[in-house]
């Protein structure tokens, strides 16, 4: 959790240089690479700790821009259609997150 919180605080540096979309892609790429590395790490405790730190970095980058991307989508919709659907957009994204969390727990369980 500590690397994630540090990167959440420092995320503005990445967002300024890369933009929101590329920052999200870099964060999710780090997450995917770390999850794949965790599969091959086996029971090596030191390697698992290092991978957990890497996971924190990826999660910090990805989660720092997620709600900003939803806000950009709302603004784009307002620009294209003239209708602001802020509440609906955030409700749908929250609903999708809850459903995906529930399904992932059910699949593992």
N, CA, C and O atoms as CSV, one atom per row, in Angstrom:
chain,resi,resn,atom,element,x,y,z
A,1,UNK,N,N,0.819,-1.209,0.000
A,1,UNK,CA,C,0.000,0.000,0.000
A,1,UNK,C,C,0.857,1.266,0.000
A,1,UNK,O,O,0.446,2.288,-0.548
A,2,UNK,N,N,2.022,1.207,0.598
A,2,UNK,CA,C,2.862,2.399,0.666
A,2,UNK,C,C,3.317,2.877,-0.721
A,2,UNK,O,O,3.238,4.074,-0.996
A,3,UNK,N,N,3.796,1.976,-1.613
A,3,UNK,CA,C,4.161,2.463,-2.950
A,3,UNK,C,C,2.975,3.059,-3.704
A,3,UNK,O,O,3.132,4.032,-4.442
A,4,UNK,N,N,1.799,2.484,-3.523
A,4,UNK,CA,C,0.618,3.019,-4.190
A,4,UNK,C,C,0.323,4.431,-3.697
A,4,UNK,O,O,0.027,5.317,-4.498
A,5,UNK,N,N,0.400,4.642,-2.403
A,5,UNK,CA,C,0.114,5.979,-1.860
A,5,UNK,C,C,1.156,7.001,-2.287
A,5,UNK,O,O,0.826,8.156,-2.554
A,6,UNK,N,N,2.409,6.580,-2.349
A,6,UNK,CA,C,3.460,7.494,-2.815
A,6,UNK,C,C,3.204,7.887,-4.263
A,6,UNK,O,O,3.330,9.059,-4.620
A,7,UNK,N,N,2.847,6.920,-5.095
A,7,UNK,CA,C,2.602,7.235,-6.500
A,7,UNK,C,C,1.313,8.021,-6.696
A,7,UNK,O,O,1.213,8.809,-7.637
A,8,UNK,N,N,0.339,7.827,-5.838
A,8,UNK,CA,C,-0.862,8.662,-5.914
A,8,UNK,C,C,-0.522,10.129,-5.671
A,8,UNK,O,O,-1.083,11.017,-6.311
A,9,UNK,N,N,0.392,10.374,-4.750
A,9,UNK,CA,C,0.800,11.745,-4.459
A,9,UNK,C,C,1.636,12.318,-5.597
A,9,UNK,O,O,1.524,13.503,-5.909
A,10,UNK,N,N,2.467,11.495,-6.218
A,10,UNK,CA,C,3.361,11.965,-7.270
A,10,UNK,C,C,2.800,11.779,-8.680
A,10,UNK,O,O,3.514,12.010,-9.656
A,11,UNK,N,N,1.564,11.376,-8.803
A,11,UNK,CA,C,0.994,11.052,-10.121
A,11,UNK,C,C,0.937,12.254,-11.050
A,11,UNK,O,O,0.971,12.094,-12.270
A,12,UNK,N,N,0.852,13.452,-10.493
A,12,UNK,CA,C,0.752,14.632,-11.347
A,12,UNK,C,C,1.965,14.768,-12.261
A,12,UNK,O,O,1.852,15.332,-13.350
A,13,UNK,N,N,3.122,14.263,-11.839
A,13,UNK,CA,C,4.322,14.325,-12.674
A,13,UNK,C,C,4.131,13.488,-13.933
A,13,UNK,O,O,4.470,13.920,-15.035
A,14,UNK,N,N,3.587,12.290,-13.760
A,14,UNK,CA,C,3.353,11.415,-14.905
A,14,UNK,C,C,2.226,11.944,-15.781
A,14,UNK,O,O,2.294,11.849,-17.006
A,15,UNK,N,N,1.195,12.498,-15.163
A,15,UNK,CA,C,0.061,13.008,-15.925
A,15,UNK,C,C,0.478,14.208,-16.767
A,15,UNK,O,O,0.031,14.354,-17.904
A,16,UNK,N,N,1.334,15.069,-16.212
A,16,UNK,CA,C,1.823,16.221,-16.980
A,16,UNK,C,C,2.646,15.793,-18.180
A,16,UNK,O,O,2.517,16.368,-19.261
A,17,UNK,N,N,3.487,14.794,-18.001
A,17,UNK,CA,C,4.380,14.408,-19.093
A,17,UNK,C,C,3.729,13.438,-20.083
A,17,UNK,O,O,4.001,13.520,-21.281
A,18,UNK,N,N,2.887,12.532,-19.615
A,18,UNK,CA,C,2.312,11.515,-20.488
A,18,UNK,C,C,0.858,11.775,-20.873
A,18,UNK,O,O,0.416,11.340,-21.937
A,19,UNK,N,N,0.115,12.472,-20.032
A,19,UNK,CA,C,-1.324,12.600,-20.229
A,19,UNK,C,C,-2.055,11.512,-19.458
A,19,UNK,O,O,-1.450,10.547,-18.992
A,20,UNK,N,N,-3.355,11.681,-19.334
A,20,UNK,CA,C,-4.133,10.736,-18.523
A,20,UNK,C,C,-4.205,9.345,-19.148
A,20,UNK,O,O,-4.025,8.341,-18.460
A,21,UNK,N,N,-4.463,9.290,-20.427
A,21,UNK,CA,C,-4.623,7.993,-21.085
A,21,UNK,C,C,-3.363,7.157,-21.053
A,21,UNK,O,O,-3.413,5.970,-20.729
A,22,UNK,N,N,-2.226,7.763,-21.387
A,22,UNK,CA,C,-0.969,7.012,-21.386
A,22,UNK,C,C,-0.526,6.662,-19.975
A,22,UNK,O,O,0.087,5.616,-19.758
A,23,UNK,N,N,-0.831,7.530,-19.009
A,23,UNK,CA,C,-0.513,7.208,-17.618
A,23,UNK,C,C,-1.300,5.980,-17.173
A,23,UNK,O,O,-0.762,5.102,-16.499
A,24,UNK,N,N,-2.568,5.923,-17.550
A,24,UNK,CA,C,-3.396,4.760,-17.213
A,24,UNK,C,C,-2.854,3.503,-17.892
A,24,UNK,O,O,-2.800,2.440,-17.273
A,25,UNK,N,N,-2.455,3.616,-19.157
A,25,UNK,CA,C,-1.912,2.463,-19.864
A,25,UNK,C,C,-0.598,1.986,-19.250
A,25,UNK,O,O,-0.364,0.782,-19.144
A,26,UNK,N,N,0.255,2.917,-18.848
A,26,UNK,CA,C,1.515,2.530,-18.194
A,26,UNK,C,C,1.218,1.824,-16.869
A,26,UNK,O,O,1.829,0.802,-16.558
A,27,UNK,N,N,0.284,2.368,-16.094
A,27,UNK,CA,C,-0.073,1.748,-14.820
A,27,UNK,C,C,-0.639,0.350,-14.984
A,27,UNK,O,O,-0.262,-0.564,-14.250
A,28,UNK,N,N,-1.541,0.176,-15.939
A,28,UNK,CA,C,-2.114,-1.159,-16.144
A,28,UNK,C,C,-1.094,-2.114,-16.745
A,28,UNK,O,O,-1.146,-3.314,-16.477
A,29,UNK,N,N,-0.171,-1.607,-17.550
A,29,UNK,CA,C,0.891,-2.472,-18.088
A,29,UNK,C,C,1.793,-2.967,-16.966
A,29,UNK,O,O,2.187,-4.133,-16.946
A,30,UNK,N,N,2.119,-2.077,-16.032
A,30,UNK,CA,C,2.915,-2.486,-14.870
A,30,UNK,C,C,2.157,-3.526,-14.050
A,30,UNK,O,O,2.745,-4.500,-13.581
A,31,UNK,N,N,0.852,-3.318,-13.877
A,31,UNK,CA,C,0.040,-4.283,-13.129
A,31,UNK,C,C,0.037,-5.649,-13.807
A,31,UNK,O,O,0.225,-6.672,-13.149
A,32,UNK,N,N,-0.175,-5.666,-15.110
A,32,UNK,CA,C,-0.206,-6.945,-15.830
A,32,UNK,C,C,1.138,-7.650,-15.736
A,32,UNK,O,O,1.194,-8.853,-15.479
A,33,UNK,N,N,2.227,-6.901,-15.945
A,33,UNK,CA,C,3.559,-7.503,-15.859
A,33,UNK,C,C,3.832,-8.055,-14.458
A,33,UNK,O,O,4.424,-9.125,-14.315
A,34,UNK,N,N,3.405,-7.333,-13.437
A,34,UNK,CA,C,3.635,-7.790,-12.068
A,34,UNK,C,C,2.806,-9.028,-11.741
A,34,UNK,O,O,3.282,-9.931,-11.055
A,35,UNK,N,N,1.563,-9.073,-12.232
A,35,UNK,CA,C,0.746,-10.264,-11.982
A,35,UNK,C,C,1.321,-11.487,-12.695
A,35,UNK,O,O,1.303,-12.590,-12.148
A,36,UNK,N,N,1.830,-11.296,-13.910
A,36,UNK,CA,C,2.461,-12.414,-14.622
A,36,UNK,C,C,3.734,-12.838,-13.895
A,36,UNK,O,O,4.002,-14.032,-13.757
A,37,UNK,N,N,4.515,-11.870,-13.431
A,37,UNK,CA,C,5.741,-12.196,-12.690
A,37,UNK,C,C,5.421,-12.930,-11.397
A,37,UNK,O,O,6.183,-13.796,-10.968
A,38,UNK,N,N,4.302,-12.591,-10.776
A,38,UNK,CA,C,3.919,-13.261,-9.528
A,38,UNK,C,C,3.652,-14.748,-9.766
A,38,UNK,O,O,3.905,-15.579,-8.894
A,39,UNK,N,N,3.142,-15.072,-10.944
A,39,UNK,CA,C,2.878,-16.481,-11.259
A,39,UNK,C,C,4.180,-17.272,-11.269
A,39,UNK,O,O,4.243,-18.393,-10.764
A,40,UNK,N,N,5.230,-16.669,-11.855
A,40,UNK,CA,C,6.494,-17.374,-11.998
A,40,UNK,C,C,7.420,-17.222,-10.796
A,40,UNK,O,O,8.463,-17.874,-10.742
A,41,UNK,N,N,7.067,-16.387,-9.843
A,41,UNK,CA,C,7.942,-16.156,-8.691
A,41,UNK,C,C,7.937,-17.322,-7.721
A,41,UNK,O,O,8.903,-17.531,-6.986
A,42,UNK,N,N,6.872,-18.068,-7.717
A,42,UNK,CA,C,6.815,-19.226,-6.825
A,42,UNK,C,C,6.776,-18.823,-5.363
A,42,UNK,O,O,6.062,-17.894,-4.985
A,43,UNK,N,N,7.537,-19.516,-4.552
A,43,UNK,CA,C,7.515,-19.263,-3.115
A,43,UNK,C,C,8.705,-18.431,-2.645
A,43,UNK,O,O,8.995,-18.396,-1.449
A,44,UNK,N,N,9.390,-17.768,-3.553
A,44,UNK,CA,C,10.506,-16.901,-3.200
A,44,UNK,C,C,9.952,-15.634,-2.542
A,44,UNK,O,O,9.364,-14.788,-3.217
A,45,UNK,N,N,10.137,-15.508,-1.242
A,45,UNK,CA,C,9.525,-14.427,-0.465
A,45,UNK,C,C,10.061,-13.062,-0.878
A,45,UNK,O,O,9.288,-12.115,-1.024
A,46,UNK,N,N,11.370,-12.948,-1.069
A,46,UNK,CA,C,11.939,-11.655,-1.448
A,46,UNK,C,C,11.424,-11.186,-2.805
A,46,UNK,O,O,11.136,-10.004,-2.992
A,47,UNK,N,N,11.313,-12.101,-3.735
A,47,UNK,CA,C,10.785,-11.763,-5.052
A,47,UNK,C,C,9.313,-11.372,-4.965
A,47,UNK,O,O,8.877,-10.449,-5.653
A,48,UNK,N,N,8.558,-12.053,-4.139
A,48,UNK,CA,C,7.135,-11.714,-3.956
A,48,UNK,C,C,6.977,-10.322,-3.348
A,48,UNK,O,O,6.059,-9.588,-3.716
A,49,UNK,N,N,7.852,-9.955,-2.429
A,49,UNK,CA,C,7.808,-8.615,-1.837
A,49,UNK,C,C,8.119,-7.560,-2.893
A,49,UNK,O,O,7.450,-6.528,-2.960
A,50,UNK,N,N,9.132,-7.816,-3.718
A,50,UNK,CA,C,9.457,-6.890,-4.804
A,50,UNK,C,C,8.312,-6.745,-5.796
A,50,UNK,O,O,8.017,-5.644,-6.259
A,51,UNK,N,N,7.678,-7.847,-6.113
A,51,UNK,CA,C,6.532,-7.803,-7.028
A,51,UNK,C,C,5.379,-7.042,-6.395
A,51,UNK,O,O,4.663,-6.323,-7.092
A,52,UNK,N,N,5.185,-7.183,-5.098
A,52,UNK,CA,C,4.121,-6.432,-4.417
A,52,UNK,C,C,4.378,-4.930,-4.479
A,52,UNK,O,O,3.440,-4.146,-4.623
A,53,UNK,N,N,5.627,-4.529,-4.373
A,53,UNK,CA,C,5.965,-3.107,-4.514
A,53,UNK,C,C,5.664,-2.637,-5.928
A,53,UNK,O,O,5.128,-1.547,-6.126
A,54,UNK,N,N,6.010,-3.463,-6.913
A,54,UNK,CA,C,5.712,-3.140,-8.308
A,54,UNK,C,C,4.204,-3.047,-8.544
A,54,UNK,O,O,3.736,-2.179,-9.281
A,55,UNK,N,N,3.460,-3.937,-7.919
A,55,UNK,CA,C,1.997,-3.876,-8.009
A,55,UNK,C,C,1.466,-2.570,-7.430
A,55,UNK,O,O,0.541,-1.975,-7.982
A,56,UNK,N,N,2.037,-2.134,-6.341
A,56,UNK,CA,C,1.626,-0.866,-5.744
A,56,UNK,C,C,1.881,0.312,-6.664
A,56,UNK,O,O,1.053,1.218,-6.758
A,57,UNK,N,N,3.025,0.309,-7.348
A,57,UNK,CA,C,3.320,1.375,-8.304
A,57,UNK,C,C,2.311,1.381,-9.447
A,57,UNK,O,O,1.797,2.435,-9.823
A,58,UNK,N,N,2.031,0.213,-9.993
A,58,UNK,CA,C,1.069,0.137,-11.095
A,58,UNK,C,C,-0.329,0.549,-10.671
A,58,UNK,O,O,-1.023,1.256,-11.401
A,59,UNK,N,N,-0.737,0.111,-9.500
A,59,UNK,CA,C,-2.059,0.460,-9.014
A,59,UNK,C,C,-2.167,1.948,-8.705
A,59,UNK,O,O,-3.216,2.552,-8.929
A,60,UNK,N,N,-1.100,2.538,-8.195
A,60,UNK,CA,C,-1.101,3.969,-7.916
A,60,UNK,C,C,-1.248,4.787,-9.182
A,60,UNK,O,O,-2.003,5.759,-9.212
A,61,UNK,N,N,-0.529,4.400,-10.232
A,61,UNK,CA,C,-0.641,5.123,-11.498
A,61,UNK,C,C,-2.016,4.957,-12.126
A,61,UNK,O,O,-2.629,5.927,-12.572
A,62,UNK,N,N,-2.494,3.717,-12.155
A,62,UNK,CA,C,-3.770,3.459,-12.817
A,62,UNK,C,C,-4.945,4.097,-12.076
A,62,UNK,O,O,-5.832,4.672,-12.707
A,63,UNK,N,N,-4.961,4.005,-10.773
A,63,UNK,CA,C,-6.108,4.524,-10.028
A,63,UNK,C,C,-6.078,6.038,-9.877
A,63,UNK,O,O,-7.101,6.648,-9.567
A,64,UNK,N,N,-4.907,6.658,-10.095
A,64,UNK,CA,C,-4.845,8.114,-9.941
A,64,UNK,C,C,-5.577,8.852,-11.053
A,64,UNK,O,O,-5.995,9.993,-10.857
A,65,UNK,N,N,-5.738,8.238,-12.193
A,65,UNK,CA,C,-6.363,8.933,-13.324
A,65,UNK,C,C,-7.731,8.387,-13.700
A,65,UNK,O,O,-8.380,8.924,-14.598
A,66,UNK,N,N,-8.174,7.347,-13.042
A,66,UNK,CA,C,-9.407,6.675,-13.464
A,66,UNK,C,C,-10.622,7.589,-13.428
A,66,UNK,O,O,-11.369,7.647,-14.404
A,67,UNK,N,N,-10.836,8.299,-12.336
A,67,UNK,CA,C,-12.007,9.175,-12.253
A,67,UNK,C,C,-11.864,10.400,-13.152
A,67,UNK,O,O,-12.864,10.956,-13.607
A,68,UNK,N,N,-10.633,10.820,-13.408
A,68,UNK,CA,C,-10.408,11.916,-14.346
A,68,UNK,C,C,-10.777,11.531,-15.770
A,68,UNK,O,O,-11.263,12.363,-16.536
A,69,UNK,N,N,-10.545,10.273,-16.125
A,69,UNK,CA,C,-10.924,9.801,-17.454
A,69,UNK,C,C,-12.438,9.768,-17.588
A,69,UNK,O,O,-12.972,10.102,-18.646
A,70,UNK,N,N,-13.137,9.369,-16.530
A,70,UNK,CA,C,-14.600,9.394,-16.566
A,70,UNK,C,C,-15.096,10.830,-16.731
A,70,UNK,O,O,-16.040,11.075,-17.482
A,71,UNK,N,N,-14.470,11.779,-16.036
A,71,UNK,CA,C,-14.858,13.183,-16.167
A,71,UNK,C,C,-14.609,13.696,-17.581
A,71,UNK,O,O,-15.408,14.472,-18.104
A,72,UNK,N,N,-13.515,13.275,-18.205
A,72,UNK,CA,C,-13.251,13.662,-19.594
A,72,UNK,C,C,-14.316,13.106,-20.531
A,72,UNK,O,O,-14.708,13.766,-21.493
A,73,UNK,N,N,-14.779,11.906,-20.252
A,73,UNK,CA,C,-15.839,11.313,-21.065
A,73,UNK,C,C,-17.124,12.110,-20.939
A,73,UNK,O,O,-17.824,12.318,-21.930
A,74,UNK,N,N,-17.442,12.560,-19.732
A,74,UNK,CA,C,-18.632,13.387,-19.514
A,74,UNK,C,C,-18.518,14.701,-20.281
A,74,UNK,O,O,-19.475,15.137,-20.921
A,75,UNK,N,N,-17.354,15.324,-20.217
A,75,UNK,CA,C,-17.147,16.589,-20.932
A,75,UNK,C,C,-17.233,16.402,-22.442
A,75,UNK,O,O,-17.770,17.262,-23.140
A,76,UNK,N,N,-16.710,15.292,-22.954
A,76,UNK,CA,C,-16.796,15.022,-24.384
A,76,UNK,C,C,-18.258,14.815,-24.797
A,76,UNK,O,O,-18.692,15.312,-25.836
A,77,UNK,N,N,-19.002,14.085,-23.982
A,77,UNK,CA,C,-20.422,13.891,-24.277
A,77,UNK,C,C,-21.191,15.200,-24.268
A,77,UNK,O,O,-22.080,15.405,-25.095
A,78,UNK,N,N,-20.857,16.088,-23.342
A,78,UNK,CA,C,-21.493,17.404,-23.301
A,78,UNK,C,C,-21.154,18.200,-24.552
A,78,UNK,O,O,-22.021,18.871,-25.114
A,79,UNK,N,N,-19.926,18.134,-24.984
A,79,UNK,CA,C,-19.499,18.854,-26.176
A,79,UNK,C,C,-20.191,18.323,-27.434
A,79,UNK,O,O,-20.585,19.104,-28.301
A,80,UNK,N,N,-20.343,16.983,-27.537
A,80,UNK,CA,C,-20.939,16.387,-28.729
A,80,UNK,C,C,-22.458,16.503,-28.759
A,80,UNK,O,O,-23.040,16.766,-29.811
A,81,UNK,N,N,-23.106,16.307,-27.606
A,81,UNK,CA,C,-24.568,16.226,-27.594
A,81,UNK,C,C,-25.238,17.400,-26.903
A,81,UNK,O,O,-26.421,17.653,-27.128
A,82,UNK,N,N,-24.505,18.120,-26.069
A,82,UNK,CA,C,-25.093,19.215,-25.313
A,82,UNK,C,C,-25.803,18.752,-24.044
A,82,UNK,O,O,-26.444,19.554,-23.366
A,83,UNK,N,N,-25.693,17.464,-23.719
A,83,UNK,CA,C,-26.343,16.904,-22.531
A,83,UNK,C,C,-25.262,16.492,-21.543
A,83,UNK,O,O,-24.346,15.746,-21.888
A,84,UNK,N,N,-25.371,16.982,-20.310
A,84,UNK,CA,C,-24.407,16.618,-19.261
A,84,UNK,C,C,-24.982,15.449,-18.471
A,84,UNK,O,O,-26.066,15.552,-17.895
A,85,UNK,N,N,-24.259,14.350,-18.446
A,85,UNK,CA,C,-24.718,13.139,-17.766
A,85,UNK,C,C,-23.712,12.711,-16.693
A,85,UNK,O,O,-23.312,11.549,-16.632
A,86,UNK,N,N,-23.316,13.649,-15.866
A,86,UNK,CA,C,-22.296,13.379,-14.864
A,86,UNK,C,C,-22.713,12.267,-13.907
A,86,UNK,O,O,-21.962,11.318,-13.681
A,87,UNK,N,N,-23.895,12.386,-13.356
A,87,UNK,CA,C,-24.359,11.394,-12.387
A,87,UNK,C,C,-24.469,10.013,-12.990
A,87,UNK,O,O,-24.068,9.028,-12.371
A,88,UNK,N,N,-25.006,9.932,-14.185
A,88,UNK,CA,C,-25.157,8.630,-14.845
A,88,UNK,C,C,-23.795,8.006,-15.145
A,88,UNK,O,O,-23.608,6.804,-14.955
A,89,UNK,N,N,-22.853,8.811,-15.608
A,89,UNK,CA,C,-21.531,8.264,-15.944
A,89,UNK,C,C,-20.845,7.694,-14.714
A,89,UNK,O,O,-20.288,6.597,-14.765
A,90,UNK,N,N,-20.879,8.424,-13.614
A,90,UNK,CA,C,-20.235,7.918,-12.404
A,90,UNK,C,C,-21.009,6.744,-11.809
A,90,UNK,O,O,-20.406,5.840,-11.231
A,91,UNK,N,N,-22.332,6.746,-11.944
A,91,UNK,CA,C,-23.120,5.624,-11.446
A,91,UNK,C,C,-22.799,4.354,-12.228
A,91,UNK,O,O,-22.660,3.279,-11.645
A,92,UNK,N,N,-22.683,4.481,-13.546
A,92,UNK,CA,C,-22.367,3.314,-14.369
A,92,UNK,C,C,-20.957,2.805,-14.073
A,92,UNK,O,O,-20.747,1.596,-13.986
A,93,UNK,N,N,-19.992,3.707,-13.918
A,93,UNK,CA,C,-18.626,3.253,-13.636
A,93,UNK,C,C,-18.541,2.593,-12.254
A,93,UNK,O,O,-17.830,1.601,-12.090
A,94,UNK,N,N,-19.246,3.126,-11.275
A,94,UNK,CA,C,-19.261,2.513,-9.950
A,94,UNK,C,C,-19.959,1.158,-9.975
A,94,UNK,O,O,-19.501,0.204,-9.347
A,95,UNK,N,N,-21.071,1.083,-10.706
A,95,UNK,CA,C,-21.804,-0.178,-10.832
A,95,UNK,C,C,-20.926,-1.234,-11.506
A,95,UNK,O,O,-20.881,-2.380,-11.059
A,96,UNK,N,N,-20.232,-0.855,-12.574
A,96,UNK,CA,C,-19.361,-1.801,-13.277
A,96,UNK,C,C,-18.234,-2.278,-12.369
A,96,UNK,O,O,-17.869,-3.453,-12.402
A,97,UNK,N,N,-17.676,-1.375,-11.556
A,97,UNK,CA,C,-16.614,-1.770,-10.634
A,97,UNK,C,C,-17.134,-2.754,-9.589
A,97,UNK,O,O,-16.455,-3.726,-9.259
A,98,UNK,N,N,-18.331,-2.506,-9.071
A,98,UNK,CA,C,-18.885,-3.412,-8.060
A,98,UNK,C,C,-19.201,-4.779,-8.652
A,98,UNK,O,O,-18.949,-5.805,-8.021
A,99,UNK,N,N,-19.751,-4.794,-9.858
A,99,UNK,CA,C,-20.058,-6.070,-10.505
A,99,UNK,C,C,-18.769,-6.847,-10.792
A,99,UNK,O,O,-18.706,-8.051,-10.545
A,100,UNK,N,N,-17.745,-6.169,-11.312
A,100,UNK,CA,C,-16.496,-6.869,-11.617
A,100,UNK,C,C,-15.814,-7.364,-10.348
A,100,UNK,O,O,-15.245,-8.455,-10.352
A,101,UNK,N,N,-15.854,-6.597,-9.267
A,101,UNK,CA,C,-15.296,-7.062,-7.992
A,101,UNK,C,C,-16.053,-8.272,-7.491
A,101,UNK,O,O,-15.448,-9.248,-7.048
A,102,UNK,N,N,-17.366,-8.218,-7.557
A,102,UNK,CA,C,-18.178,-9.357,-7.106
A,102,UNK,C,C,-17.923,-10.617,-7.924
A,102,UNK,O,O,-17.806,-11.712,-7.375
A,103,UNK,N,N,-17.839,-10.450,-9.251
A,103,UNK,CA,C,-17.584,-11.610,-10.100
A,103,UNK,C,C,-16.201,-12.189,-9.869
A,103,UNK,O,O,-16.030,-13.409,-9.869
A,104,UNK,N,N,-15.205,-11.323,-9.670
A,104,UNK,CA,C,-13.861,-11.862,-9.445
A,104,UNK,C,C,-13.783,-12.619,-8.122
A,104,UNK,O,O,-13.098,-13.639,-8.043
A,105,UNK,N,N,-14.453,-12.155,-7.106
A,105,UNK,CA,C,-14.475,-12.868,-5.823
A,105,UNK,C,C,-15.237,-14.170,-5.966
A,105,UNK,O,O,-14.842,-15.185,-5.394
A,106,UNK,N,N,-16.330,-14.154,-6.724
A,106,UNK,CA,C,-17.113,-15.380,-6.919
A,106,UNK,C,C,-16.324,-16.419,-7.713
A,106,UNK,O,O,-16.399,-17.613,-7.421
A,107,UNK,N,N,-15.572,-15.973,-8.712
A,107,UNK,CA,C,-14.781,-16.916,-9.511
A,107,UNK,C,C,-13.676,-17.536,-8.664
A,107,UNK,O,O,-13.438,-18.741,-8.740
A,108,UNK,N,N,-12.999,-16.720,-7.856
A,108,UNK,CA,C,-11.945,-17.248,-7.006
A,108,UNK,C,C,-12.533,-18.155,-5.922
A,108,UNK,O,O,-11.963,-19.194,-5.592
A,109,UNK,N,N,-13.677,-17.747,-5.376
A,109,UNK,CA,C,-14.312,-18.522,-4.312
A,109,UNK,C,C,-14.833,-19.832,-4.817
A,109,UNK,O,O,-15.398,-20.609,-4.047
